[in-house]
Each structure stands twice: as structure tokens, then as C-alpha cells.
Amino acid sequence: MITVLGSINMDLIATTARLPKPGETVAGTGFSTAAGGKGANQALAARRAGASVRMAGAVGSDSFAEGALTLLKEAGTDLGLTKTVSEPTGTAHILVGGDGENVIVVVASANATVSESDAVTALEKMAAGDTLMLQLEIPAASVEKALVEARRRGIRSIINIAPLTPEAARLGRMADIVIANETEFELLAGKSGIAGAEREAAMKDLHDETGQIVIVTLGAEGVAAVHQGDIHSAKGLAIEPVDTVGAGDTFCGYLAASLDAGLAFPDALRRAAAAGSLACLKAGAQPSIPLASEVAARL
């Protein structure tokens, strides 16, 4: 069983031939809305990967709430730990350029009400050996409370330290598994501009210091990881990206589901990398998350 404690958003997505420079206005080529939020995205990815998933978080009582939960409901995600509050549902304002790259502004709203008490309630329904997934779009104190409780209860914890916050480096070291992109890992490592062998050495140093599994996603280059003292890597699929916004969350959800199902770590890493690649073939965070059958067909 996987429990995700995290954000639930409605994504407001505008497409344009290229991303604007600071102070510049460019013409848009399209607009759409899609369910999102890093917590909800990762929950849906884990569910589509085949895991049993609970989503713990918050939405508003506004018109965005139903749409933000639709795909989770359709997938059979347990929403018993998702509360409705007076604040608006969280939103993410996303610009996607013609090359698939994006810039995002997240407005927390209801997500900011996910409390330490909610964290305790979520973990009370978990058993030793279950998996807890966390990100940083809810209050840091709630994330920290969940990590402390998970360690006390023998629950495996996974944290994706995105988006970068002042607490990211500290909280990232508290989980059993930490997932970061290249920029986020540099914050963890306390070094900038590292790549290749130097980055692998820094990953190994962090692993030796904390004992945790360290995973760094590398975009088109795939993913690198340190597990039980060994360096692992997995390549993504050769694709032409349409929208990369859901790739990281898809990777996280598939990795959690694969480990929860008992796959060996290298196999789980490869499956998650392939799923992350396939998530770049469609627009929108949640609509782009592939089904387990689609990933299996490409492996």
C-alpha cells in the first residue's frame, strides 16, 4: 500500500511557440486545464502502475475541486484522507514552449492547510512496510512530521524534493529514498555545477553519510542512483517530447509502485525511467501519465 501526502491542484496550461523572456509578452497557441499537483500526480502514476494508493491532501469547495480529483477517482484511488476546506483549490499556472520545456507558478491555497495533524492521521492508517510518498508543495512542518512518524513506525518514506524550498536540503536527508533533479541534487550536495563522475561521487558521499537511496533524474539522459553502495543508471526512451511537465512525477509514482510490488531496484529504476519518458508524449501532467500496459509494451 502506498499513501501519498501532498498537493492537489488544477493546472491552467498555456502553450506558446517559445517561452517568453523576463518582461516579454508572446502570443499563445492554446489553453487547457488538467488535474495536477505533485502529490496527486504521483498518486495517479502509482495507481496506474498497479499499486493500491491512498491520497491525503486538501481541495477547496470551489469549481476546480471536482476536476482536480476526477482522474484519481476514475483510477480507483482511495480519497478518504482528502479533505475539503474553505480556501480555493490549489492551482498551477503553466507555460509550455514549442520544444516541450515549461515554466510553472504554483499557488498553494488549500494545499497550505495540510497540517501536522493530517500527517499523523494519514500514517495512522499505514502499516510497517507500507510506502509513504512526499513532495514539497504542502507545509514543511507537515512533511517533517510525516517523515518522523514514518521512521518511528517502520514505514518506507520517499521524498521528491520539488519544488525547491528553503527546507528541501534538510528534509531530503530525512527520508529512506530521496529523488531530485540535477539542480535539486546540487542543493542536497552543497555543490554547484557538478556533472558526470563528480556528481556520482557526490551521490555516493550522501548515500554513505545518510544511508538513504539517492536518485537523480537527468532529463533526456535518464536517471542515476546509489543503492546499497552501488551506482545504478537507467536510460529513458528515445522520444520526441510534447510536454515534459508530468515526467518527474510519473517517474516517482512508478518507482514507488514498482518497489512496493517487490521489483528489484534496477528493474524498478528502469521501469520508472521508461514511464517518465512516455509521460512526455502528451500534454498535461495527469493526462500524460501512461498505463502499466503501455510501459510494459515499451520494455
C-alpha positions in Angstrom: 0.0 0.0 0.0 1.2 3.5 -0.9 0.0 6.7 0.8 0.7 10.0 -0.8 0.7 13.1 1.4 0.8 16.0 -0.9 -0.7 18.7 -3.1 -3.8 18.6 -5.3 -4.1 21.2 -8.0 -5.9 22.3 -11.1 -3.4 23.1 -13.8 -4.0 26.0 -16.1 -1.9 25.4 -19.2 -1.0 27.9 -21.9 1.1 26.8 -24.9 3.3 29.1 -27.0 5.9 28.7 -29.7 8.6 29.7 -27.3 8.8 30.7 -23.7 8.9 34.4 -23.0 11.9 36.2 -21.7 11.5 38.3 -18.5 9.3 41.3 -19.2 8.3 39.9 -22.6 4.8 39.1 -23.9 4.4 36.4 -26.5 1.3 35.0 -28.3 -0.2 31.8 -27.0 -1.2 28.9 -29.3 -3.6 27.2 -27.0 -5.1 26.8 -23.5 -6.3 23.9 -21.5 -6.9 22.8 -17.9 -5.9 19.5 -16.4 -5.8 17.9 -12.9 -2.4 18.3 -11.3 -0.4 18.9 -8.1 2.8 16.9 -7.4 1.1 14.8 -4.8 -1.9 14.0 -6.9 0.2 13.4 -10.0 2.5 10.9 -8.2 -0.6 9.2 -6.6 -2.1 8.7 -10.0 1.1 7.4 -11.5 1.5 4.9 -8.7 -2.1 3.8 -9.2 -1.8 3.5 -13.0 1.4 1.5 -12.3 -0.7 -1.0 -10.4 -0.4 -0.1 -6.7 -3.1 0.4 -4.2 -2.9 4.1 -3.3 -4.4 6.5 -0.7 -4.3 10.2 -1.4 -4.0 12.5 1.6 -4.4 16.2 0.9 -6.9 19.1 0.6 -9.1 20.7 -2.0 -11.4 23.7 -1.9 -15.2 23.8 -2.1 -14.9 25.6 -5.5 -15.5 24.6 -9.1 -11.9 23.4 -9.5 -12.1 20.7 -6.9 -14.1 18.1 -8.8 -11.9 18.4 -11.9 -8.8 18.1 -9.7 -10.0 14.8 -8.3 -11.6 13.3 -11.4 -8.8 11.1 -12.7 -7.8 10.0 -9.2 -11.4 8.8 -8.7 -11.6 7.1 -12.1 -8.4 5.2 -11.3 -9.8 3.9 -8.1 -7.6 5.9 -5.7 -8.7 6.0 -2.1 -9.6 9.6 -1.3 -10.8 9.1 2.3 -7.9 11.1 3.5 -8.6 14.1 1.2 -10.4 16.9 3.0 -12.4 19.8 1.7 -11.6 23.3 3.1 -12.8 26.9 2.7 -9.7 28.0 0.8 -9.7 27.7 -3.0 -8.3 24.6 -4.6 -4.6 24.9 -5.4 -3.6 26.0 -8.9 -0.5 25.7 -11.1 -0.1 28.2 -13.9 2.0 26.5 -16.6 3.6 27.9 -19.8 4.7 25.2 -22.3 7.1 26.2 -25.1 7.2 24.6 -28.6 10.2 22.5 -27.5 8.3 20.9 -24.7 10.1 22.9 -21.9 7.9 24.7 -19.3 7.8 27.3 -16.6 5.4 26.9 -13.7 4.0 29.1 -10.9 2.2 27.2 -8.1 -0.4 28.8 -5.8 -0.8 26.6 -2.8 -4.3 27.8 -1.5 -5.9 24.6 0.0 -2.7 22.7 0.0 -1.3 25.1 2.6 -3.9 23.7 5.1 -2.5 20.2 5.1 -1.4 20.1 8.7 0.8 18.1 11.0 -2.4 16.6 12.4 -3.3 15.5 8.9 0.1 13.8 8.5 -0.4 11.9 11.8 -3.9 10.8 10.6 -2.5 9.6 7.3 0.2 7.5 8.9 -2.2 6.0 11.5 -3.8 4.1 8.6 -0.4 2.7 7.4 1.4 -0.5 8.5 5.1 -1.3 8.8 6.4 -2.0 5.3 4.0 0.4 3.5 5.3 3.2 1.4 4.8 7.0 2.1 5.4 9.5 -0.7 6.1 13.1 -0.1 6.9 16.3 -2.0 7.3 20.0 -1.1 4.0 21.6 -2.2 2.5 21.3 1.3 3.8 23.0 4.5 7.3 21.9 5.5 6.2 21.2 9.1 3.7 18.6 7.9 6.3 16.9 5.7 8.7 16.8 8.6 6.1 15.3 10.9 5.3 12.6 8.4 8.9 11.7 7.9 9.5 11.4 11.7 6.3 9.3 12.1 7.3 7.1 9.2 10.7 6.3 10.7 9.1 5.6 14.0 6.5 3.2 12.5 8.8 1.3 10.1 7.2 2.8 7.0 9.4 3.3 3.9 9.5 7.0 3.0 10.2 8.5 -0.4 10.6 12.3 -0.8 10.8 14.2 -4.1 12.5 17.5 -3.1 10.5 19.6 -5.6 9.8 22.4 -5.8 12.9 23.7 -4.2 12.2 25.3 -0.8 14.4 26.6 2.0 13.8 23.3 3.9 14.5 21.0 0.9 18.0 20.0 1.8 17.2 19.3 5.4 14.0 17.3 4.7 15.6 15.5 1.8 18.1 13.8 4.2 15.3 12.5 6.5 13.7 10.1 4.0 14.7 6.5 3.1 14.7 7.4 -0.6 15.3 10.9 -1.9 14.6 11.8 -5.5 15.9 15.0 -7.0 16.7 16.5 -10.4 20.1 17.9 -11.2 19.5 21.3 -9.7 17.8 20.0 -6.6 20.6 17.5 -6.0 23.2 20.3 -6.1 21.3 21.8 -3.1 21.4 18.5 -1.3 25.1 18.0 -2.0 26.0 21.6 -1.2 27.9 21.9 -4.6 27.0 23.6 -7.8 27.9 22.9 -11.4 28.6 19.2 -10.8 28.1 16.5 -13.5 29.2 13.1 -14.6 31.7 11.4 -12.3 31.8 14.3 -9.9 28.0 14.1 -9.4 28.2 10.3 -8.9 30.9 10.8 -6.3 28.7 13.4 -4.5 25.7 11.0 -4.6 27.9 8.3 -3.1 29.1 10.6 -0.4 25.5 11.5 0.5 24.5 7.8 0.5 27.4 6.9 2.8 26.5 9.8 5.1 22.8 9.1 5.4 22.3 5.5 4.4 19.5 6.5 2.1 18.9 5.6 -1.5 19.8 8.7 -3.6 18.2 9.1 -7.1 18.9 11.9 -9.5 16.8 12.4 -12.6 18.7 13.6 -15.6 16.0 14.5 -18.2 16.8 13.0 -21.6 19.9 11.3 -20.2 17.7 9.1 -17.9 18.4 8.6 -14.2 21.3 7.8 -11.9 21.1 6.3 -8.4 23.0 4.9 -5.5 21.5 1.8 -3.8 23.3 -0.4 -1.2 26.6 1.2 -2.1 26.4 0.7 -5.8 25.8 3.2 -8.6 22.9 2.4 -11.0 21.7 4.1 -14.1 18.8 3.7 -16.5 18.1 5.3 -19.8 14.8 6.8 -20.9 13.2 6.0 -24.2 14.1 7.7 -27.4 11.1 10.1 -27.9 10.2 13.5 -29.4 8.8 15.3 -26.3 5.5 17.2 -26.5 5.3 18.3 -22.8 7.7 17.4 -20.0 5.6 18.7 -17.2 4.5 15.3 -15.9 7.7 13.3 -16.4 9.2 13.7 -13.0 6.0 12.9 -11.1 5.4 9.9 -13.3 8.9 8.6 -12.6 8.3 9.0 -8.8 5.0 7.2 -8.8 6.1 4.3 -11.0 9.3 3.9 -8.9 7.2 3.7 -5.7 4.7 1.3 -7.2 7.5 -0.9 -8.6 9.3 -1.1 -5.3 6.0 -1.7 -3.4 5.4 -4.6 -5.7 8.8 -6.1 -4.8 10.7 -5.5 -8.1 14.5 -5.5 -7.8 15.8 -2.0 -7.6 17.5 -1.9 -11.1 14.2 -3.2 -12.6 12.2 -0.6 -10.7 14.5 2.2 -11.8 14.3 1.1 -15.5 10.5 0.8 -15.4 10.2 4.2 -13.8 12.5 5.8 -16.4 10.5 4.4 -19.2 7.3 5.6 -17.8 8.7 9.1 -17.3 9.7 9.2 -21.0 6.2 8.1 -22.1 4.7 10.9 -20.0 6.4 13.4 -22.3 4.3 12.3 -25.3 1.1 14.1 -24.3 0.2 17.5 -22.8 -0.8 17.9 -19.2 0.6 16.4 -16.0 -2.1 13.7 -15.2 -3.5 13.1 -18.7 0.1 12.2 -19.9 0.7 9.5 -17.2 0.9 6.2 -19.1 -0.9 3.0 -18.1 1.2 0.0 -16.9 0.4 -1.9 -20.1 1.8 1.0 -22.2 5.0 0.9 -20.2 5.3 -2.9 -20.4 4.9 -2.7 -24.1 7.9 -0.4 -24.4 10.1 -2.5 -22.1 
